[in-house]
Amino acid sequence: METQKYKRYTITAALPYANGPKHIGHLAGAYIPADLYARYLRLKKRDVVFVCGSDEHGTAIANQAMKEHTTPQAIIDKYHTLIKDCFEKLNISLDIYHRTSSQLHHETAQEFFTDLNSKGDFVEKVSEQYFDEEANTFLADRYIIGTCPNCGNDHAYGDQCERCGTSLSPEELINPHSALSGAKPILKPTKHWYLPLNEYEPFLKEWILEGHAKDWKTNVYGQCKSWIDGGLHPRAVTRDLDWGIKVPVAGADGKVLYVWFDAPIGYISATKQWAIDNNKDWEPYWKDKDTKLVHFIGKDNIVFHCIVFPVMLKAQGTFILPENVPANEFMNLEGDKMSTSRGWSIEMHEYLNDFPDKIDELRYYLTAIAPETSDSEFTWKDYQARVNNELVAILGNFINRVMVLMHKFFDGKVNSPSGDLTFTDESLNTAVSQIYDELEVSFETYKFRQAQQNVMELARLGNRYLTEQEPWKTFKNDPEEARKALHNCLVLIGHLATCLQPFLPTTSAKIFDMINWPAGTVTFDQEIKFADGHQLNPASLLFAKIEDDVIQTQIDKLKAKADSLAAPEVAEEVVETALTPAKENINYDQFAAMDIRVGTIVAAEKVAKTKKLLKLTIDTGIDTRTVVSGIAEHFEAEAIIGKQVSILVNLEPRELKGILSQGMILMAENAEGKLEFVAPASTMPPGSGIK
């Protein structure tokens, strides 16, 4: 099998940003898939290290500290502890959960920077940035305060007005001043180091576009291709900030490594710490060609793990590259995008508080609806249905029936005079062997949703077999026939307990306890058999049905939380806004001359030296063209790739910032200046006409 190609495996899960709690969408996107894969490989007796840790640097941490009137260190300590505790309770089987604030990580990241800098791999550039002369420091956008040009709020930040929600740039603020000293900032030149991604385009084309066209997920490959085909640009690896890893270069006072640069190096420093703790050598897990490196992430991190970090590793020269990056799409919640800031989310710790005894139920449901190929949706009603109709009615029901009948008819004792008991029904043996083969293929191709269905097929097989054999009836006239049927079911339960270990670790341990086997000692491909006289433990229910009132409480709780965050905190004044009046009438011929079609954004990037412009590559169905749009302050470039838009395709081309823009996308804008794409309610083929 494929796993035998490698001596060891390094598995990483995206470093969660320690500026707040994390929701179950993050769990479904990266952490459960990574855990499933790591547990599977361990059951195959592979050498595995599974690492993760808190991402603890960057402006967002400092911003959160300002909001909570505390220090960045207090913020990361608080949320690192919370996230780590959640992972442990959710049975994410990490070998280490590290943190990027550790001294070891600082040293590792600085050493990595120094290696690249000493070889001349960086490009140095000078640009202008706001500077506080009194505080003697450059200012991040969040540390610049002024009057919002949209609503008049005199305490708007340089990146956003929190009263009206408008995205801003420091240059747009009226009477800007420093949040640190109150002084008016000045523009001052500053030097930064850049990683020239453009120089690595030939490498990326060969490695990704040619080398991984068949084994990477189409969503991952497609996004990488869009980035590469659109042309890459140098990316700053340093920034002016106090909170972070100091740039190890003379004259770089007040500069830190950009968080996107230091965070992925956190995988390496976590492995180093694990090696120290376990008396291991870390280097083979990152530098040996016989090691398989796999990153588990959400789709918003694809560019960093498939393009930027591999370029860093390639430039350094001694590290292996990721063999696969099976990124997932997003998981929505009750018909809307999940968002902690809007209150439309289920935080991991909230679920754990409300359902401390239903860990496996959540793991099962999130795997069942995993957004592996497209966005999925969590609903409380569907969660209830899956638990009641699958875990309770299929899996739990089969095991409970068999255990109860074994104790009722045979006092819970296995009787096998001929020796160790395994399957006596060849059709069962064949079916189980086939399911193992399918399960392995599913795991090796990162189709964990299918893998879980493979395991549940064992439970369905057991229920069908038990119903067909009817040992409760045959026991009256032929107890030996009933014994054989129940013993076959016991062997099947042993296989179920084995295969459930990656998915439902607590449940599998309970099953092993019921059949009186040591939990955690059974691996894949191990023969399941019972010795003569083996005594089973008493039966116990594995799952409890979830009632309607429990689900309704959660739905009400979600809506109440969202409503509370949607309401303004302080109604200091009513800001009157008015919609733009209708423009002058046009005739039908003027309207009919406009050719508006559905398009799909296949690539997006910010236009250099601008605050508002995004360069979009759009598939219009008739061609692929470039459109420059002033939406950069409203949307992140990476987040809108794949989004459908309405595009005016017969607009006369116009050059903007040296880029020929061939069309215009349609946007809706409310009175507060919020923008939304004008797009079809459901996906339509690019080129579809808008009438």
N, C-alpha and C positions, 0 to 999 in steps of 0.2 A: 504493500500500500504506500501511498504518498508520504506518510509520516516517517517511513523507514529511511528516507533520503537524508534525514537530519539527525545529528547526535543530541542536539539540545534546542530549546525554544525560549525565546524572549518575547513575552507578551506584555504589551502596555495598554493601559486604559487612559483616556484623555485626562489630564490634570484638571480637576475642578477648581474654578476660581474662588478663592476664599474670601469673597466679599459679601456672602450671604448664603442662606440655605439652598439646597439643590432639590429640584422636583423630580417626580417619577418619570418625566420625559427624558431626563438625563440618564436615569437608570436603564430605561428601555433602549436608549440610543447607543450606549457604550459599555456600561458596567456589567449588566447581566450577560450580554453576548461574550464579552471578554472572559467572564467567570465560567460560562458554559464551556468555552473552548479550553480553558486551562484545566478545568475538572475532567473533561474528556481525555485530554492528553495524559493526565496523571493516571487515569484508569487504564490507559494503554501503556503504562510504565515508562513514560518518556521523562526526560530531564527538563523540567520547566521552571522558569522564574517569571512570576506574574507581578508587575510593579505598577504603582500609581503614587500619587501624592498631591498635596495642595499647591496650587499655583498662587504665590503670595506677593508678587511684586506688581508694579504698574500704577497708573493714575487712578484706576477704579478703586483700588484699595484705599488710597489717600482720600478720594472723594467720599467713600463710605465712612471713613474716620471723621471727616468733617460733619457729615450728616448726623452721626451718632455722638458728636462732641467728645471724641476720644482719640487715641493714637492708632496709627496703622498696625503696630504690634499687637495692641489689644484686639483689633478687628480680626487679624489672621489667627490669633490664638483661639478666639471665640469660635470662628467658623471652621477652622481646621479640626478642632475637637468635635464639633457637631457632625461634620461630614464623616469623619473617621468612625465615630460611634454608629452612625447610620449604616455605613458599609458593613461593619462587624455584625450588627443585628440582622441585616439582610443577607448574611452568609455569603458575602463577596469574598472569595478565598484568596485574597492578596497575600503574597509572600512578604510584602512590605508596603506600608502606606507612609511615604516620606513627606518632606516639605521643602520648598525651594528657599526658605529663609535659613536653612541649616548652613553651618560653616562649610561643611563638605560640598554642598551644592555651589556655594559662592566660589570656592576654590576651583571646582570642576568647570564652571561656566567661564571664569576668568582665564583658566588655562586654555580652554577651547578658543576663546577670543584671541589670546596671545598667539596660539599656533597659527591661526589664519592671518593675523596681522603681520606676524614675522615673515610670512611667505609672500606678503604683498597681495593677499586675496581681497582686501577691502579697497574701496574707493573713498577718498575724503572729499567732502563738499561743504561749502559755506552757504548758509541761508539766514534769513532774518526771522527773529522770533521776539515776542514781547518779553521785556526785562524789567524787573522791579529794582530800581537803583537803591532804594532805602534798604530793602531786604537782601540786596546784592545777589539776586537769583533770577534765572529764567522762569517764566510762568507757564504752567500747563493751562489749557483753555479754561479748565474748571476753576482756576485760581484768579480769574479775571471777572470782575463784577461791574455791571453798569445798568443802564436803563434799556429795557427791551423796546426796539423800534416798532414792534407789532402791537403790544398792549399797554406799554407805559410802565410796566413793573420796574421799579428802580433797584431791584435786587436780582436781576437776571444774571445767569452765569455765561461765560464765554462760549459754552457749547450748547446751552439750552436755557430757555425761559421756563421755569417750572410752574408758572402760573397759567400761561396759555399753551405751553407745550411746543412752541416753535423752536426748531433747531437753529442755532446761531453760530456765527464765527466771531471771534473777539473784535474784528474790524467793524462789525455791524453794530456793536453796542454804542449807546450814547453815553458820553462821559465815563469811559471805562476807568476802573481803578483796581489796584491789587487787593486781593482778599487777605494778603499777609500783612501789608503795612498801611493800606489805604492810599498809597501814592499812585499817581498816574503813571502807567508803564510806558516805556519807550521801545521802539523797534531796534534791535541790536543784532549784529551778525553773530552766528554761532556755527562752529564746525562739528560735523558728525561723520561717522563711518558708515559706509553703505556696502551691502553685499550685492555684487553685480550679477543678478539672476540672469540677465540677458546673455552673459557670456557662457552660460550653461545650457542654453537652448538645444544645441546639438546633442549633448549628453541626455537631456530629458526626452528628446524625441526618440532616441535609440532605446533608452531604458524603459520608458513608459509606453510610447505610442507603438513601438515595434515589439518590445519585450513582454508587455503585459496586456496586449490587446484582447487576449482570450481568457485570462484567468482573473482579471480584476472586474469588479462589479461595473455594469454599464454606466451607472450614475457617477461613479468615481472616475472611471476612464473618460467619460464625456466631459466632466468639469475640468479635468486636467488638460484634455485636448483643447478646450476652449481657451484656457489660460495661455497655453503654449502657442497655439495658432494666432492668438491676439497680440503676441509679442510681450515679453517680460521686461521689467525695468529694475534698476538698482533699488534696493530696499534698505532703509536706515536700520542699523543694528544698535544705535545708541540714541539717547535722548537726554534733555536737560531736566533732571528731576532728582529730588533728594532720596525718595524711597525706591530702593532697588540695589542691584549689584554694581559696585563702582567699576568704571571703565579702567582697566589696568594699563594706562598709558600716561606718561608724564604730560602735564598740562591739561588733563581731562577732568579737572576739579568740577564738581557739580553735575557730572554726567554719569549716567547709569546705562547698563545694557538694556535695550528695549525688551519688554517682557516677552514678545513673541520669539526673541532669540534665546533668552535664558530658559524659558519654560520647557521646551522639548529636551534640552540638555538635562532637565530634571529626571528623565527616564534613566539616564546614564548614572547620575549621582545616586538615585534610589537603588540601582543595582549595585553600585559600589558599597553603599551602606549595608545592604542585605548580605553581600559577600563578607564584609567585616564581621557582621553579627553571627554568621554561620561558618566562619573559617573557610571561605571559598575564594576562588580566583574569579574576579568579575570580568576580566578581559575576554575569555572565550565566548561569553554571552553577547558580546558586542563586536568582536573582531575576527571570529572564526567563521570561515565560509561554510562550515558544517552546522551553523546555527541558523535557525529560521526566526526572523524578526517580523512580528505582526502587530500593527497598531489598530486599536479599536476606538473609533471616534464617531461623532455626529457629522453630518454633511457640511456644517459651517466651519469645520476644521480641515477640510480636504486639502486646501491649498497649502497649509502649513506642513501637513504630514506627508504629502505626496510630491510637493515641489520644493518648498523652502528648506525644511529639515533635511531631506535627501541631498540638496545642494550643499548644505553645511557639512554633512557627513562626507560627501564626495570631495569637497575642498580640503577637509582635514586629512583625508587620505588613508586612514587605517581602520575605519569602521565599515561594517557591512551595511547594506541598504535594506529597507523593509521589503519583505517578499510579498506582502499583501497588506492592504489597508481597507478592510471591509466596512466602509462607513455606512451608517444607516441614515435614512431620511428622518423627518420630525414626527413626533407623536402629538396630535392635537387632543383637546379635552372638551367633551360635550359640545361639539360643533364650532369650536373656536381655537385659535392658536394659544398654546399654553404660555403664560407670562406671569412670573412672580410679581413684577412691579404693578401689574393690573389686578393682582389677586386671583387671576384665573389659572390656578395651578393647585396641584396636590403635592405639597412638600414631603420629602421622604420622612422627616421626623414627625410630621402631622399624621401620616398613615400609621407609623409605628406607635404613636400615642393612642390612636383610635382602634387599631387592630394588632395589638402586640402578639397575638397567637395565630395570626394569619399571614405569616411571612411567605410560606410556600404558595399560598393562594395568589399573592401578588406576583411572585416570580413566574408562576404558571401563566397568569393572564397576560403579563407584559411580553412573555415569549410568544404566546399564542397570537398576539396582535402586533408583533415586532415590525417596525417600519423598514423592512429590509430592502424593498424595491420601490416603495412609494410611501407618502405620508399615511399614517394610520390614525385611529381615533380611539381614545379611552372614553367609555361611558360607564357610569356606575351600574346601569341596568344590565349591560352586556357583561360586566364583571360578575354580577350576581348570577346571571344565566350560566356563564362558564363554570363557576364554582359549583352551582347546584346541579347542573345537567351533565357535567363532565367529571369533575373531581369527586363529587358525592355519589352521583348515580352510576357512574361507570367504574372508575378506579376504586374508590372506597367500597362500593357495593360488592364488587367481585371479591376483594380480599376478605371483607367481613363475612360474606357468605361461606367461603371456604373454611375460614378459621372456626366459625361457629359450628359447622357441620363436623369438622374434624374432632372438636371437643365433645360434641353431642354423641357421635357414633363410636369414636375410638379413643376417648379420653385425652385427645391432643397428642397421641403418641404415634410415631411412624413405625410401621411394622413391615420389614423387608427381609424375610428369611433368606432370600437369595443373595443378599449383600447390599451395597450402596444402591440407593434408589435414584435413578434419573428418569427421563421420559420413557414410558412404555408405549406411548402412542407415536408412531413414526410421523404421522401427518402433523402433529404438534411440533415435533422436533424440526421438521423441514420448514414449517412456517416461521418458527422462532429464528432459525438460522438465516432465513431470508430477511427478516426484519433487522437482525444485527448488521447484515451487509448494507441494507438501505440506510440504517442509522449512521454507519461509518461514512458513507458517501455524503450524507447530509452535513455531518460535522466538518468533513474535510473541505467542503465547498461553502462553509459558513452559512448554511441554510438551517439555522437553529429552530425556526418555526416548524419546518418540515421534520427536523429531528425529533422534536417533542411529539409531533403527530405519529411518528414511527413508534415511539414508546407507548403512546396511548393505544396504538393498535394491538399491543400485547394484552392490555386490559380488555379491549373489545373481544379479542380472540378468546380470552379466558371466560368472559361472560357467555359467549356463544357455546363454547365447549361445555360449560357447566350446565347450561340450559338443555343442551342436547343429551347429555349423559344422565341427568336427573338422579343423582345418587341418593337423594332423599326418598325416592321411590324404589330404586333397585336394592337399597339396603335391606328391605323387608324380605325379599326372596333370594338375593344374591349379594351378601355383604362384601364378598371379595371383589366383585365388580365395582361396587360403590367405593371400596378402598382404593382400587386402581385409579378410578376417575379423580378422586380427591387428591391422591398422591401426584398425579400428573398436574393438577392445579397448583399443588404446593411447589413443584419444580418451576412452574410458570411464574409463581409469585417470587421465587428467588431471582429469576431473570428480571422481573419487573423492578425489584428492589435494586438490582445492580444497575440497570439502565436509567433509573430515576435519579441516581446520585448527582449527576450534574444539574438537573433541573430542580428537583425538590429534595434537597439534602436532609432536611428535618424529617420529612415523610419517609424517605428511604431508610433512615435510621430507625424509625418506629417500626417499619415493616421487618427489618432485620431483627429487631428485638422480639417481635411477635413470633417469628420462626426460629428464634433462639440461635441466631448467628451473630458473631462479632461485627458490629457496624464498621464500615470503612475499610474492611480487609479484603473485599471481593473486587476483582478487577474485570475489565472487559475480556471476553474470550475464555473466561474461566468456567469450567464445567460445574453445573449446579446439580448437586446430588445430596441425598439424606441417608444417613447411616441407620441401620436397624436399631430400633429402640429410641431414636431421637425424640426428645420431649419438646413440644411446642409450648410457648407461653400463652396466657389467656388472650383472647381477641379484644381489640379496642377500636373504637371508631377513629378513623384518620381525619375526617373532615366533618364539619357541621354545616347544615343548610343556613344560608343567609336570608333573613326575613326582609320583607318589603320596607318595614319601618326603619330598619338600619340603613338601607340604601337611601330612603327619602331624607333621612337626617343628613347624610353626606351631601346630597344635592342641594338641600337648603343651606347648609354650611358654606358650600362653594359660592352660591349666589350672594349670600350675605357678605362674605369676605370681599368679593368683587365690587359689590355696591358700596361698601365702606371706603374702599380705595378710590372709587370713581368720584365720590363726593369731595368737593374742595375742602381742604383743611381749614382755611381761614377765608371768610368772605369779607375781605377788607373793603372792597368797592366793586360795583358792577361795571364791567367794561363793555360798553355797547359796541357791537359789531354789526355790520350790515353787509348783505350780499351785494356783489357788483351788479349794477342795473343792466338790463338787457341791451345788447348792441343794436345798431340799426339793422332793419330787415334786409335780407338778401333774397334774390329770386331763386326759383327751383333749379334753373340751369347752373347757377353758381354752386349750389349745393351738390348737384349731380356730378359736377366736374371733379369733386373730391373722391379719390380712390382710397378708402379706408379698409384695412384688412386686419385679420388676427395675425399676430406675430409671436414668436417665442424668443426670449432673451437667452442666448447661448453663451455669452461672455459679457463681463462688465468690469470696469476698472476706473479709478479716479483719474481725472485729467490733471497732469502735473501742474503745480503752481496755481491751482484754482481751488476754491472752497466749495463751489456749487456744482461743478460739471462732472458728469459721468460719461465715459465712452462706452456705448452699448453696441454689441454685435447681435443683430436680430435676424432670425430666420423668418422671412416673410412668405415662404412657400414658393415664391417666384425667384428668389435669390437670397443671399446672405449679405446684409449691408451694415454700415456703421451709422449710428445716430448719436449725436452729442446732446445730452439732456441735462437741464439744471436741477437735478433732484438729489445731488450728493449729500445734502444736509438732511434729507428725509429718509434715505435708504442706504444700507450698507451694500457695497458692490457684490460681495459674495452671496448675500442673502437673497438677491433677486434673480440669480441665474436659474433658468428653468421656468420663470414666471411668464405667463401669457399677457400680451398687451394689445392695444389697438394702435395701429400705426398708419399715418397718412403717408402713402408710398409715392404719391406723385407731386410732392412738394419740391420746389426747385432746390437743388443742393446748395449748401452754404458752408463756407469755411469758418470754423470756430477754433481758436487757439492752434491753428495749423492743421486741424483735422477736418476733412470733408464730411459734413453731416448730410446724410441722404434720407431725409424724412423727419417726421415728428411723431412722438408717441402722445396719446391722449391721456390727460390726468384730470381727476376731479379734485377741486379745492374748496374747502368750506370757509366760512367767514373768519375762522381763526388761523387760516393758512395751512391747515393740515392737508396733505396730498394723499390720494389713493389712485392706483392704476384703474383705468377704464378697461375692463376685461370681461370675457364671457364667463358666465356662472359655472360652466363646466368646460373641460378641456376640448378644444376644437383643433382640427388640422391647421397648421400655418397656411396662410393664404386665403382662409375663409373670408368672404366679403362681409362687410358691415353695412347694412342698408338703412 
